Amino acid sequence: MTGRHKKWVHWLPVIALCLVIFLQSSFPSPELGPSFPLKDKLLHMAAYGLLAILFARACRETWPGRLYRKQLLFVSIGFATLYGLGDELHQSLVASRQAEGWDVVADFAGGAMGAFLYVKWVFARGRTAGR
């Protein structure tokens, strides 16, 4: 596999999840499964945690050795949070949706947990000598 194709393999899941989040935000929120307190916030945390993991993985695999632990962590959290903020702005323009500041907080928390878990796992496996 060429270098250009290898990059696409790692970035496609990031692009796909961003597209799914964008499309889901363009329509009324579906009621899936049982309802419980803070369900919406937990779903936000899960989605943006996964986004941070996929983003960190893509960065790590396509730019090996360019990002140290803390840089990878902060860049991944930042990306997930900024995408969440952009999604809330998008929702504010959709007639059947509304933007919520607490959703951005949940996006940040999920992104932080996802990025932390990914970085912890990768560096615990010793994939980076001395970093």
MODELLER restraints for C-alpha pairs under 7 A, 6 or more apart:
rsr = mdl.restraints
at = mdl.atoms
rsr.add(forms.Gaussian(group=physical.xy_distance, feature=features.Distance(at['CA:7:A'], at['CA:62:A']), mean=5.58, stdev=0.5))
rsr.add(forms.Gaussian(group=physical.xy_distance, feature=features.Distance(at['CA:10:A'], at['CA:58:A']), mean=4.83, stdev=0.5))
rsr.add(forms.Gaussian(group=physical.xy_distance, feature=features.Distance(at['CA:11:A'], at['CA:58:A']), mean=5.55, stdev=0.5))
rsr.add(forms.Gaussian(group=physical.xy_distance, feature=features.Distance(at['CA:13:A'], at['CA:54:A']), mean=6.73, stdev=0.5))
rsr.add(forms.Gaussian(group=physical.xy_distance, feature=features.Distance(at['CA:14:A'], at['CA:51:A']), mean=6.51, stdev=0.5))
rsr.add(forms.Gaussian(group=physical.xy_distance, feature=features.Distance(at['CA:14:A'], at['CA:54:A']), mean=5.71, stdev=0.5))
rsr.add(forms.Gaussian(group=physical.xy_distance, feature=features.Distance(at['CA:14:A'], at['CA:55:A']), mean=5.96, stdev=0.5))
rsr.add(forms.Gaussian(group=physical.xy_distance, feature=features.Distance(at['CA:17:A'], at['CA:51:A']), mean=6.85, stdev=0.5))
rsr.add(forms.Gaussian(group=physical.xy_distance, feature=features.Distance(at['CA:22:A'], at['CA:87:A']), mean=6.66, stdev=0.5))
rsr.add(forms.Gaussian(group=physical.xy_distance, feature=features.Distance(at['CA:25:A'], at['CA:91:A']), mean=6.00, stdev=0.5))
rsr.add(forms.Gaussian(group=physical.xy_distance, feature=features.Distance(at['CA:26:A'], at['CA:91:A']), mean=6.88, stdev=0.5))
rsr.add(forms.Gaussian(group=physical.xy_distance, feature=features.Distance(at['CA:26:A'], at['CA:94:A']), mean=6.30, stdev=0.5))
rsr.add(forms.Gaussian(group=physical.xy_distance, feature=features.Distance(at['CA:27:A'], at['CA:96:A']), mean=6.93, stdev=0.5))
rsr.add(forms.Gaussian(group=physical.xy_distance, feature=features.Distance(at['CA:28:A'], at['CA:96:A']), mean=5.54, stdev=0.5))
rsr.add(forms.Gaussian(group=physical.xy_distance, feature=features.Distance(at['CA:28:A'], at['CA:97:A']), mean=6.30, stdev=0.5))
rsr.add(forms.Gaussian(group=physical.xy_distance, feature=features.Distance(at['CA:41:A'], at['CA:103:A']), mean=6.28, stdev=0.5))
rsr.add(forms.Gaussian(group=physical.xy_distance, feature=features.Distance(at['CA:41:A'], at['CA:106:A']), mean=5.62, stdev=0.5))
rsr.add(forms.Gaussian(group=physical.xy_distance, feature=features.Distance(at['CA:44:A'], at['CA:103:A']), mean=6.77, stdev=0.5))
rsr.add(forms.Gaussian(group=physical.xy_distance, feature=features.Distance(at['CA:44:A'], at['CA:106:A']), mean=5.89, stdev=0.5))
rsr.add(forms.Gaussian(group=physical.xy_distance, feature=features.Distance(at['CA:44:A'], at['CA:107:A']), mean=5.59, stdev=0.5))
rsr.add(forms.Gaussian(group=physical.xy_distance, feature=features.Distance(at['CA:45:A'], at['CA:106:A']), mean=5.29, stdev=0.5))
rsr.add(forms.Gaussian(group=physical.xy_distance, feature=features.Distance(at['CA:45:A'], at['CA:107:A']), mean=5.32, stdev=0.5))
rsr.add(forms.Gaussian(group=physical.xy_distance, feature=features.Distance(at['CA:45:A'], at['CA:109:A']), mean=6.29, stdev=0.5))
rsr.add(forms.Gaussian(group=physical.xy_distance, feature=features.Distance(at['CA:45:A'], at['CA:110:A']), mean=3.76, stdev=0.5))
rsr.add(forms.Gaussian(group=physical.xy_distance, feature=features.Distance(at['CA:45:A'], at['CA:111:A']), mean=6.98, stdev=0.5))
rsr.add(forms.Gaussian(group=physical.xy_distance, feature=features.Distance(at['CA:46:A'], at['CA:110:A']), mean=5.98, stdev=0.5))
rsr.add(forms.Gaussian(group=physical.xy_distance, feature=features.Distance(at['CA:48:A'], at['CA:80:A']), mean=5.84, stdev=0.5))
rsr.add(forms.Gaussian(group=physical.xy_distance, feature=features.Distance(at['CA:48:A'], at['CA:107:A']), mean=5.36, stdev=0.5))
rsr.add(forms.Gaussian(group=physical.xy_distance, feature=features.Distance(at['CA:48:A'], at['CA:110:A']), mean=5.29, stdev=0.5))
rsr.add(forms.Gaussian(group=physical.xy_distance, feature=features.Distance(at['CA:48:A'], at['CA:111:A']), mean=5.05, stdev=0.5))
rsr.add(forms.Gaussian(group=physical.xy_distance, feature=features.Distance(at['CA:49:A'], at['CA:110:A']), mean=4.22, stdev=0.5))
rsr.add(forms.Gaussian(group=physical.xy_distance, feature=features.Distance(at['CA:49:A'], at['CA:111:A']), mean=4.23, stdev=0.5))
rsr.add(forms.Gaussian(group=physical.xy_distance, feature=features.Distance(at['CA:49:A'], at['CA:112:A']), mean=6.96, stdev=0.5))
rsr.add(forms.Gaussian(group=physical.xy_distance, feature=features.Distance(at['CA:49:A'], at['CA:113:A']), mean=6.15, stdev=0.5))
rsr.add(forms.Gaussian(group=physical.xy_distance, feature=features.Distance(at['CA:49:A'], at['CA:114:A']), mean=4.08, stdev=0.5))
rsr.add(forms.Gaussian(group=physical.xy_distance, feature=features.Distance(at['CA:49:A'], at['CA:115:A']), mean=6.95, stdev=0.5))
rsr.add(forms.Gaussian(group=physical.xy_distance, feature=features.Distance(at['CA:50:A'], at['CA:114:A']), mean=6.11, stdev=0.5))
rsr.add(forms.Gaussian(group=physical.xy_distance, feature=features.Distance(at['CA:51:A'], at['CA:80:A']), mean=6.22, stdev=0.5))
rsr.add(forms.Gaussian(group=physical.xy_distance, feature=features.Distance(at['CA:52:A'], at['CA:76:A']), mean=5.13, stdev=0.5))
rsr.add(forms.Gaussian(group=physical.xy_distance, feature=features.Distance(at['CA:52:A'], at['CA:77:A']), mean=6.14, stdev=0.5))
rsr.add(forms.Gaussian(group=physical.xy_distance, feature=features.Distance(at['CA:52:A'], at['CA:80:A']), mean=5.49, stdev=0.5))
rsr.add(forms.Gaussian(group=physical.xy_distance, feature=features.Distance(at['CA:52:A'], at['CA:111:A']), mean=5.08, stdev=0.5))
rsr.add(forms.Gaussian(group=physical.xy_distance, feature=features.Distance(at['CA:52:A'], at['CA:114:A']), mean=5.62, stdev=0.5))
rsr.add(forms.Gaussian(group=physical.xy_distance, feature=features.Distance(at['CA:52:A'], at['CA:115:A']), mean=5.27, stdev=0.5))
rsr.add(forms.Gaussian(group=physical.xy_distance, feature=features.Distance(at['CA:53:A'], at['CA:114:A']), mean=5.34, stdev=0.5))
rsr.add(forms.Gaussian(group=physical.xy_distance, feature=features.Distance(at['CA:53:A'], at['CA:115:A']), mean=5.37, stdev=0.5))
rsr.add(forms.Gaussian(group=physical.xy_distance, feature=features.Distance(at['CA:53:A'], at['CA:118:A']), mean=5.80, stdev=0.5))
rsr.add(forms.Gaussian(group=physical.xy_distance, feature=features.Distance(at['CA:55:A'], at['CA:76:A']), mean=6.06, stdev=0.5))
rsr.add(forms.Gaussian(group=physical.xy_distance, feature=features.Distance(at['CA:56:A'], at['CA:72:A']), mean=6.36, stdev=0.5))
rsr.add(forms.Gaussian(group=physical.xy_distance, feature=features.Distance(at['CA:56:A'], at['CA:76:A']), mean=5.49, stdev=0.5))
rsr.add(forms.Gaussian(group=physical.xy_distance, feature=features.Distance(at['CA:56:A'], at['CA:115:A']), mean=6.68, stdev=0.5))
rsr.add(forms.Gaussian(group=physical.xy_distance, feature=features.Distance(at['CA:68:A'], at['CA:131:A']), mean=6.38, stdev=0.5))
rsr.add(forms.Gaussian(group=physical.xy_distance, feature=features.Distance(at['CA:69:A'], at['CA:119:A']), mean=6.68, stdev=0.5))
rsr.add(forms.Gaussian(group=physical.xy_distance, feature=features.Distance(at['CA:69:A'], at['CA:131:A']), mean=6.89, stdev=0.5))
rsr.add(forms.Gaussian(group=physical.xy_distance, feature=features.Distance(at['CA:73:A'], at['CA:115:A']), mean=5.60, stdev=0.5))
rsr.add(forms.Gaussian(group=physical.xy_distance, feature=features.Distance(at['CA:73:A'], at['CA:116:A']), mean=6.39, stdev=0.5))
rsr.add(forms.Gaussian(group=physical.xy_distance, feature=features.Distance(at['CA:73:A'], at['CA:119:A']), mean=6.66, stdev=0.5))
rsr.add(forms.Gaussian(group=physical.xy_distance, feature=features.Distance(at['CA:76:A'], at['CA:115:A']), mean=6.02, stdev=0.5))
rsr.add(forms.Gaussian(group=physical.xy_distance, feature=features.Distance(at['CA:77:A'], at['CA:108:A']), mean=6.77, stdev=0.5))
rsr.add(forms.Gaussian(group=physical.xy_distance, feature=features.Distance(at['CA:77:A'], at['CA:111:A']), mean=5.04, stdev=0.5))
rsr.add(forms.Gaussian(group=physical.xy_distance, feature=features.Distance(at['CA:77:A'], at['CA:112:A']), mean=5.28, stdev=0.5))
rsr.add(forms.Gaussian(group=physical.xy_distance, feature=features.Distance(at['CA:77:A'], at['CA:115:A']), mean=6.26, stdev=0.5))
rsr.add(forms.Gaussian(group=physical.xy_distance, feature=features.Distance(at['CA:80:A'], at['CA:107:A']), mean=6.89, stdev=0.5))
rsr.add(forms.Gaussian(group=physical.xy_distance, feature=features.Distance(at['CA:80:A'], at['CA:108:A']), mean=6.85, stdev=0.5))
rsr.add(forms.Gaussian(group=physical.xy_distance, feature=features.Distance(at['CA:80:A'], at['CA:111:A']), mean=5.49, stdev=0.5))
rsr.add(forms.Gaussian(group=physical.xy_distance, feature=features.Distance(at['CA:81:A'], at['CA:104:A']), mean=6.81, stdev=0.5))
rsr.add(forms.Gaussian(group=physical.xy_distance, feature=features.Distance(at['CA:81:A'], at['CA:107:A']), mean=5.77, stdev=0.5))
rsr.add(forms.Gaussian(group=physical.xy_distance, feature=features.Distance(at['CA:81:A'], at['CA:108:A']), mean=4.91, stdev=0.5))
rsr.add(forms.Gaussian(group=physical.xy_distance, feature=features.Distance(at['CA:81:A'], at['CA:111:A']), mean=6.69, stdev=0.5))
rsr.add(forms.Gaussian(group=physical.xy_distance, feature=features.Distance(at['CA:84:A'], at['CA:104:A']), mean=5.79, stdev=0.5))
rsr.add(forms.Gaussian(group=physical.xy_distance, feature=features.Distance(at['CA:84:A'], at['CA:107:A']), mean=5.80, stdev=0.5))
rsr.add(forms.Gaussian(group=physical.xy_distance, feature=features.Distance(at['CA:85:A'], at['CA:104:A']), mean=5.81, stdev=0.5))
rsr.add(forms.Gaussian(group=physical.xy_distance, feature=features.Distance(at['CA:88:A'], at['CA:99:A']), mean=4.89, stdev=0.5))
rsr.add(forms.Gaussian(group=physical.xy_distance, feature=features.Distance(at['CA:88:A'], at['CA:100:A']), mean=6.78, stdev=0.5))
rsr.add(forms.Gaussian(group=physical.xy_distance, feature=features.Distance(at['CA:89:A'], at['CA:99:A']), mean=6.53, stdev=0.5))
rsr.add(forms.Gaussian(group=physical.xy_distance, feature=features.Distance(at['CA:91:A'], at['CA:97:A']), mean=5.47, stdev=0.5))
rsr.add(forms.Gaussian(group=physical.xy_distance, feature=features.Distance(at['CA:91:A'], at['CA:98:A']), mean=5.57, stdev=0.5))
rsr.add(forms.Gaussian(group=physical.xy_distance, feature=features.Distance(at['CA:91:A'], at['CA:99:A']), mean=5.60, stdev=0.5))
rsr.add(forms.Gaussian(group=physical.xy_distance, feature=features.Distance(at['CA:92:A'], at['CA:98:A']), mean=4.98, stdev=0.5))
rsr.add(forms.Gaussian(group=physical.xy_distance, feature=features.Distance(at['CA:92:A'], at['CA:99:A']), mean=4.97, stdev=0.5))
